Amino acid sequence: MKQEGLKYFTDTHLTGMGLLIFFIFFVGVLFWVYRKSSTEIYHKMEQIPLQDGE
C-alpha cells in the first residue's frame, strides 16, 4: 500500500518545495502567535470563560 501511494511522488523537487513552503508557513505562524503585541489580546481571551453572563 505504501509503495502504491509513493509511486506517484517521483518529482522530488516538488515534494521538497512543498515541504519548504509548509515549514516556512509553520514558522511564520509561530512568529505571529508569539509576537509581543498579541499578549494583550490573549489576556482578554483567556478571561472570557471567567466572566459572569455578560
N, CA, C and O atoms as a Tinker XYZ file with bonds, in Angstrom:
   216  protein
     1  N      0.828000   -1.196000    0.000000    73     2
     2  CA     0.000000    0.000000    0.000000    64     1     3
     3  C      0.871000    1.257000    0.000000    63     2     4     5
     4  O      0.599000    2.206000   -0.735000    81     3
     5  N      1.913000    1.258000    0.824000    73     3     6
     6  CA     2.803000    2.413000    0.890000    64     5     7
     7  C      3.504000    2.626000   -0.447000    63     6     8     9
     8  O      3.605000    3.758000   -0.920000    81     7
     9  N      3.986000    1.550000   -1.059000    73     7    10
    10  CA     4.652000    1.662000   -2.348000    64     9    11
    11  C      3.688000    2.143000   -3.424000    63    10    12    13
    12  O      4.079000    2.892000   -4.320000    81    11
    13  N      2.444000    1.723000   -3.342000    73    11    14
    14  CA     1.434000    2.135000   -4.315000    64    13    15
    15  C      1.198000    3.647000   -4.244000    63    14    16    17
    16  O      1.049000    4.300000   -5.277000    81    15
    17  N      1.165000    4.197000   -3.044000    73    15    18
    18  CA     0.961000    5.635000   -2.887000    64    17    19
    19  C      2.184000    6.452000   -3.236000    63    18    20    21
    20  O      2.060000    7.553000   -3.771000    81    19
    21  N      3.366000    5.932000   -2.941000    73    19    22
    22  CA     4.594000    6.690000   -3.176000    64    21    23
    23  C      5.064000    6.659000   -4.624000    63    22    24    25
    24  O      5.933000    7.448000   -4.993000    81    23
    25  N      4.527000    5.788000   -5.446000    73    23    26
    26  CA     4.984000    5.726000   -6.832000    64    25    27
    27  C      4.571000    6.969000   -7.624000    63    26    28    29
    28  O      5.125000    7.219000   -8.695000    81    27
    29  N      3.621000    7.745000   -7.125000    73    27    30
    30  CA     3.194000    8.958000   -7.813000    64    29    31
    31  C      4.034000   10.173000   -7.415000    63    30    32    33
    32  O      3.924000   11.222000   -8.049000    81    31
    33  N      4.861000   10.056000   -6.392000    73    31    34
    34  CA     5.712000   11.165000   -5.939000    64    33    35
    35  C      7.127000   10.987000   -6.478000    63    34    36    37
    36  O      8.076000   10.826000   -5.712000    81    35
    37  N      7.257000   11.016000   -7.788000    73    35    38
    38  CA     8.563000   10.794000   -8.409000    64    37    39
    39  C      9.357000   12.081000   -8.545000    63    38    40    41
    40  O     10.583000   12.040000   -8.652000    81    39
    41  N      8.681000   13.223000   -8.544000    73    39    42
    42  CA     9.365000   14.506000   -8.706000    64    41    43
    43  C      9.758000   15.025000   -7.330000    63    42    44    45
    44  O      8.939000   15.601000   -6.614000    81    43
    45  N     11.018000   14.816000   -6.969000    73    43    46
    46  CA    11.477000   15.190000   -5.621000    64    45    47
    47  C     11.561000   16.707000   -5.448000    63    46    48    49
    48  O     11.518000   17.202000   -4.322000    81    47
    49  N     11.680000   17.441000   -6.538000    73    47    50
    50  CA    11.749000   18.904000   -6.429000    64    49    51
    51  C     10.424000   19.475000   -5.925000    63    50    52    53
    52  O     10.411000   20.364000   -5.073000    81    51
    53  N      9.318000   18.968000   -6.449000    73    51    54
    54  CA     8.017000   19.451000   -5.999000    64    53    55
    55  C      7.737000   19.036000   -4.561000    63    54    56    57
    56  O      7.169000   19.811000   -3.792000    81    55
    57  N      8.126000   17.834000   -4.195000    73    55    58
    58  CA     7.932000   17.371000   -2.821000    64    57    59
    59  C      8.769000   18.208000   -1.856000    63    58    60    61
    60  O      8.302000   18.570000   -0.776000    81    59
    61  N      9.998000   18.512000   -2.246000    73    59    62
    62  CA    10.856000   19.353000   -1.413000    64    61    63
    63  C     10.340000   20.774000   -1.289000    63    62    64    65
    64  O     10.411000   21.375000   -0.217000    81    63
    65  N      9.817000   21.314000   -2.386000    73    63    66
    66  CA     9.257000   22.658000   -2.348000    64    65    67
    67  C      8.018000   22.704000   -1.454000    63    66    68    69
    68  O      7.819000   23.662000   -0.707000    81    67
    69  N      7.195000   21.673000   -1.536000    73    67    70
    70  CA     6.011000   21.616000   -0.671000    64    69    71
    71  C      6.407000   21.579000    0.790000    63    70    72    73
    72  O      5.804000   22.264000    1.617000    81    71
    73  N      7.419000   20.782000    1.117000    73    71    74
    74  CA     7.899000   20.719000    2.493000    64    73    75
    75  C      8.446000   22.064000    2.941000    63    74    76    77
    76  O      8.195000   22.491000    4.068000    81    75
    77  N      9.179000   22.725000    2.084000    73    75    78
    78  CA     9.742000   24.037000    2.412000    64    77    79
    79  C      8.645000   25.077000    2.624000    63    78    80    81
    80  O      8.718000   25.877000    3.557000    81    79
    81  N      7.633000   25.066000    1.765000    73    79    82
    82  CA     6.530000   26.023000    1.898000    64    81    83
    83  C      5.782000   25.807000    3.211000    63    82    84    85
    84  O      5.492000   26.770000    3.920000    81    83
    85  N      5.468000   24.556000    3.541000    73    83    86
    86  CA     4.745000   24.289000    4.784000    64    85    87
    87  C      5.595000   24.602000    6.012000    63    86    88    89
    88  O      5.062000   25.042000    7.030000    81    87
    89  N      6.909000   24.383000    5.935000    73    87    90
    90  CA     7.781000   24.705000    7.058000    64    89    91
    91  C      7.849000   26.213000    7.275000    63    90    92    93
    92  O      7.791000   26.686000    8.411000    81    91
    93  N      7.974000   26.967000    6.182000    73    91    94
    94  CA     8.012000   28.433000    6.293000    64    93    95
    95  C      6.687000   28.955000    6.838000    63    94    96    97
    96  O      6.675000   29.873000    7.658000    81    95
    97  N      5.576000   28.382000    6.392000    73    95    98
    98  CA     4.270000   28.771000    6.904000    64    97    99
    99  C      4.174000   28.485000    8.401000    63    98   100   101
   100  O      3.674000   29.321000    9.153000    81    99
   101  N      4.643000   27.317000    8.847000    73    99   102
   102  CA     4.609000   26.944000   10.259000    64   101   103
   103  C      5.442000   27.906000   11.103000    63   102   104   105
   104  O      4.995000   28.340000   12.165000    81   103
   105  N      6.623000   28.236000   10.651000    73   103   106
   106  CA     7.477000   29.175000   11.384000    64   105   107
   107  C      6.837000   30.559000   11.409000    63   106   108   109
   108  O      6.911000   31.258000   12.420000    81   107
   109  N      6.208000   30.959000   10.306000    73   107   110
   110  CA     5.511000   32.246000   10.272000    64   109   111
   111  C      4.365000   32.304000   11.264000    63   110   112   113
   112  O      4.165000   33.326000   11.921000    81   111
   113  N      3.609000   31.216000   11.381000    73   111   114
   114  CA     2.515000   31.170000   12.359000    64   113   115
   115  C      3.069000   31.247000   13.777000    63   114   116   117
   116  O      2.489000   31.916000   14.632000    81   115
   117  N      4.178000   30.575000   14.032000    73   115   118
   118  CA     4.790000   30.661000   15.366000    64   117   119
   119  C      5.194000   32.092000   15.701000    63   118   120   121
   120  O      4.946000   32.563000   16.812000    81   119
   121  N      5.811000   32.784000   14.753000    73   119   122
   122  CA     6.188000   34.179000   14.993000    64   121   123
   123  C      4.955000   35.052000   15.201000    63   122   124   125
   124  O      4.968000   35.957000   16.035000    81   123
   125  N      3.888000   34.783000   14.443000    73   123   126
   126  CA     2.652000   35.575000   14.569000    64   125   127
   127  C      2.018000   35.380000   15.943000    63   126   128   129
   128  O      1.532000   36.339000   16.543000    81   127
   129  N      2.019000   34.158000   16.442000    73   127   130
   130  CA     1.377000   33.861000   17.723000    64   129   131
   131  C      2.182000   34.409000   18.890000    63   130   132   133
   132  O      1.604000   34.918000   19.851000    81   131
   133  N      3.495000   34.317000   18.827000    73   131   134
   134  CA     4.331000   34.712000   19.958000    64   133   135
   135  C      4.907000   36.126000   19.845000    63   134   136   137
   136  O      5.888000   36.443000   20.517000    81   135
   137  N      4.313000   36.976000   19.010000    73   135   138
   138  CA     4.798000   38.355000   18.930000    64   137   139
   139  C      4.367000   39.117000   20.188000    63   138   140   141
   140  O      3.392000   38.748000   20.843000    81   139
   141  N      5.089000   40.160000   20.508000    73   139   142
   142  CA     4.841000   40.883000   21.759000    64   141   143
   143  C      3.517000   41.625000   21.769000    63   142   144   145
   144  O      2.906000   41.764000   22.829000    81   143
   145  N      3.059000   42.101000   20.633000    73   143   146
   146  CA     1.834000   42.898000   20.609000    64   145   147
   147  C      0.568000   42.064000   20.795000    63   146   148   149
   148  O     -0.509000   42.626000   20.996000    81   147
   149  N      0.673000   40.740000   20.730000    73   147   150
   150  CA    -0.520000   39.904000   20.876000    64   149   151
   151  C     -0.775000   39.493000   22.322000    63   150   152   153
   152  O     -1.768000   38.817000   22.589000    81   151
   153  N      0.066000   39.867000   23.243000    73   151   154
   154  CA    -0.096000   39.469000   24.641000    64   153   155
   155  C     -1.396000   40.003000   25.225000    63   154   156   157
   156  O     -2.092000   39.288000   25.945000    81   155
   157  N     -1.724000   41.244000   24.924000    73   155   158
   158  CA    -2.951000   41.845000   25.460000    64   157   159
   159  C     -4.195000   41.140000   24.915000    63   158   160   161
   160  O     -5.159000   40.924000   25.650000    81   159
   161  N     -4.174000   40.788000   23.658000    73   159   162
   162  CA    -5.316000   40.094000   23.049000    64   161   163
   163  C     -5.526000   38.743000   23.713000    63   162   164   165
   164  O     -6.658000   38.379000   24.032000    81   163
   165  N     -4.456000   38.001000   23.922000    73   163   166
   166  CA    -4.570000   36.681000   24.535000    64   165   167
   167  C     -5.001000   36.783000   25.997000    63   166   168   169
   168  O     -5.705000   35.908000   26.501000    81   167
   169  N     -4.582000   37.840000   26.671000    73   167   170
   170  CA    -5.006000   38.025000   28.064000    64   169   171
   171  C     -6.518000   38.266000   28.130000    63   170   172   173
   172  O     -7.187000   37.736000   29.017000    81   171
   173  N     -7.058000   39.057000   27.205000    73   171   174
   174  CA    -8.506000   39.283000   27.161000    64   173   175
   175  C     -9.245000   37.989000   26.835000    63   174   176   177
   176  O    -10.289000   37.707000   27.424000    81   175
   177  N     -8.722000   37.211000   25.916000    73   175   178
   178  CA    -9.384000   35.975000   25.511000    64   177   179
   179  C     -9.363000   34.923000   26.618000    63   178   180   181
   180  O    -10.296000   34.128000   26.730000    81   179
   181  N     -8.320000   34.909000   27.429000    73   179   182
   182  CA    -8.276000   33.902000   28.495000    64   181   183
   183  C     -9.208000   34.236000   29.646000    63   182   184   185
   184  O     -9.509000   33.371000   30.468000    81   183
   185  N     -9.674000   35.486000   29.719000    73   183   186
   186  CA   -10.608000   35.878000   30.770000    64   185   187
   187  C    -12.077000   35.656000   30.387000    63   186   188   189
   188  O    -12.948000   35.755000   31.252000    81   187
   189  N    -12.371000   35.363000   29.133000    73   187   190
   190  CA   -13.749000   35.211000   28.664000    64   189   191
   191  C    -14.502000   34.107000   29.418000    63   190   192   193
   192  O    -15.647000   34.346000   29.801000    81   191
   193  N    -13.945000   32.935000   29.651000    73   191   194
   194  CA   -14.719000   31.902000   30.370000    64   193   195
   195  C    -15.022000   32.252000   31.828000    63   194   196   197
   196  O    -15.925000   31.674000   32.433000    81   195
   197  N    -14.279000   33.185000   32.381000    73   195   198
   198  CA   -14.449000   33.534000   33.791000    64   197   199
   199  C    -15.464000   34.664000   34.017000    63   198   200   201
   200  O    -15.823000   34.955000   35.158000    81   199
   201  N    -15.923000   35.294000   32.939000    73   199   202
   202  CA   -16.871000   36.402000   33.068000    64   201   203
   203  C    -18.264000   35.852000   33.367000    63   202   204   205
   204  O    -18.649000   34.788000   32.883000    81   203
   205  N    -19.001000   36.599000   34.169000    73   203   206
   206  CA   -20.359000   36.177000   34.554000    64   205   207
   207  C    -21.400000   36.760000   33.616000    63   206   208   209
   208  O    -21.725000   37.942000   33.720000    81   207
   209  N    -21.927000   35.962000   32.706000    73   207   210
   210  CA   -23.056000   36.256000   31.852000    64   209   211
   211  C    -23.130000   37.611000   31.199000    63   210   212   213
   212  O    -24.217000   38.187000   31.144000    81   211
   213  N    -22.064000   38.143000   30.710000    73   211   214
   214  CA   -22.119000   39.431000   30.003000    64   213   215
   215  C    -22.470000   39.235000   28.563000    63   214   216
   216  O    -22.563000   40.206000   27.812000    81   215
